[in-house]
Amino acid sequence: MANVTVIGAQWGDEGKGKIVDWLSARADVVVRFQGGHNAGHTLVIGNETYKLSLLPSGVVRGTLSMIGNGVVLDPWALKGEIEKIRGQGVDVTPDKLHIAETCPLILPIHRDLDALREDASGEGKIGTTRRGIGPAYEDKVGRRAIRVCDLAHLDDLGPQLDRLCAHHDALRAGFGEQPIDRERLLGDLREIADFVLPFAKPVWRALNEARQRGDRILFEGAQGVLLDVDHGTYPFVTSSNTIAGTAAGGSGLGPGAVGFVLGIVKAYTTRVGAGPFPTELEDADGQRLGERGNEFGTVTGRQRRCGWFDSMLVRQSVAVSGVTGVALTKLDVLDGFDEIKICVGYDVDGTQYDYLPPNTQDQNVITPVYETIEGWSETTAGARSWNDLPAQAIKYVRRVEELIGCPVALVSTSPEREDTILVRDPFAD
């Protein structure tokens, strides 16, 4: 049995929550390996809807779940999320949730800095969630982060606080803000430490032991490849690497453990916030996609921008992430369109591209080259086998496979967990 790594192959919001939930029922361990509580995964189980941001999706089903060292952890957001799903009948205990001792913490000063920068950026706004993710990653790389393990040694935190305050106080002064209140920060950390520390474990060791036992490990990515800090639409990206290779470094397992890489791909394209979007539709078709797809961010509540499927972007994501197979979601949203378009190339001032040029100015003047496919009038909603799909819908799926250079492993036809067509079992590879 293979391990499985799940990533988004577009700009996030591809429907990873449902797919990870579907897979987690067959996994022994589920681990988050990057990002923070800026992610948003929606799980629908029976009549209950769970909205997770930081917790691995496996917690809802009682699967052993882990937050790896590649994640930046807001301890107050963690507490709030655990208490919220406890109110829905899911008890999250240290036996079922392990948090890497080396996770950097997102502090209130990170949220402050995130908001101050965004407000001061004018037309240069990135569109962050203002949750402190980027500043926390900066402190990690700058070697001044406070980590989960430090919560057990707060009386010895003086030198780390000196480094942290030296950096942040200068930034805060530039925005006209007061220096960090060190005593208040320490008080806040002491107050939350007792909640977090029981979950703190050497996740790298637990995962290696699970691998030696032959357990099936599901690596759960956040956001999408097009938001990767190296491979995405920079600077309109997140602050971590979202590609499948990060599963190794962000969890403490070697690259050989990544296993089957499942890229989640929406049957059309959406994006939240600022940044280039070659196939964006600002017309009735775009509005129809948004309304039928209920395109509002799980975390931000912001309306998503919508457009036709961009095969060039997904093909690039497949390449840089080593995707083995894709899960095509929300196929039912395309029901009833007379014609459906797929982007098959770009024109930038007369120059043809078969990949997204890296420069923002070039990206902003792209004219997409479209291929038009006949739509279908029948419904695909709730389909659970190829025989349930209209012939034209199958043609659309096959054409997507050809253009992105990767086979479809799963097709999702509604938010319901069982409304899934299994073409290739990721865990059986």
HUHURA-V41316 format. One record per helix or strand of 3 or more residues. SS is the DSSP state (a for helix, b for strand). FROM is the first residue (numbers start at 1). TO is the last residue. If there is no record, write none. Layout:
# HUHURA-V41316
SS & FROM & TO
SS & FROM & TO
This chain:
# HUHURA-V41316
b & 4 & 8
a & 16 & 24
b & 29 & 32
b & 41 & 45
b & 48 & 52
a & 57 & 61
b & 64 & 67
b & 71 & 73
a & 75 & 86
b & 97 & 100
a & 108 & 120
a & 122 & 124
a & 133 & 141
a & 148 & 156
a & 158 & 174
a & 182 & 199
a & 203 & 213
b & 217 & 220
a & 225 & 227
a & 246 & 249
a & 255 & 257
b & 260 & 266
b & 269 & 271
a & 284 & 292
b & 305 & 307
a & 311 & 321
b & 325 & 329
a & 331 & 334
b & 339 & 348
b & 351 & 353
a & 360 & 364
b & 366 & 374
a & 386 & 388
a & 391 & 404
b & 408 & 412
b & 420 & 422
a & 426 & 428
